[in-house]
Amino acid sequence: MMTVFLGIVWFVGGISYLVKSIISAYKKDGKGKKNLKTAIGLLVLSIMAAVVYQDEKEEATQASSDKPAVSQEQQHKTEKKESKEVKKEVKEVKKPAEKQLSTTSETMSKIKVGMTVEDFQDALSKDVNIKPDFIPNDLRLKGRFYKTKDGYIFVSYDGENVTEVKPFKTLDEGKKYTDNKSAELDAKEQASKPKLTLSKENAIAKAKAYINYAAFSRKGLIDQLKFDKFSDEDATYAVDHIEVDWNEQSIKKG
């Protein structure tokens, strides 16, 4: 800043003496040459001050351009250090303990056969903490397994009420149980089907044989079986219990 100040002072002084030299020359008072020399000297000094100021400015610019590189390096080191500190703090922060699963006995004390499905869902959200697990492939069982702290329970329901709550030590043990239940249901369904008399079984076999090599209407096939000495009841039952497309049969007959 001092260089700039001196340069301005010398420049103003030089201009001032230059003006004086011109006036002296005009008046012819003999001071013109002296004032001119002084003016030239001051202007030269102001020019030198300008040159020095320009050099200082360039040095300052160079220093400022070099400074960010050092600053960025320091900033990088600082950020790296802060990142390590943050990671360290994160590791030191303990994760909140997850809510433990309820034991099988705790679950069995809250979930009972006969309770409504709504009450069952309410118990799951408030009273016990069990994890939904495997759903049996047989949808007739209408239930699923839940994981407890020390095993599994199978809960089934009929749409309105809980119909079964059964504990198991392992999931495999539970799956064997539901597989056996499926087999029992299959056996019951098979047993509930009406048993065919020998004459009905023979009538069905005969009807299938006729359909495989010729086209018949429903009435025509019944009449054919009756012609073969089957009763009207057996013939009608047989025709109504085979898989046949009567429209297709009609087209075949033409």
Secondary structure, DSSP 8 states (H G I E B T S, - for coil): -HHHHHHHHHHHHHHHHHHHHHHHHHHT-S-HHHHHHHHHHHHHHHHHHHHHHHHHHHHHHHHHHHHHHHHHHHHHHHHHHHHHHHHHHHHHS----------HHHHHHH--TT-BHHHHHHHHHHT---EE----S-GGG-EEEEE-SSSEEEEEE-SSBEEEEEEESSHHHHHHHHHHHHHHHHHHHHHHS----HHHHHHHHHHHHHHHHS---HHHHHHHHHHTT--HHHHHHHHHTS---HHHHHHHH-
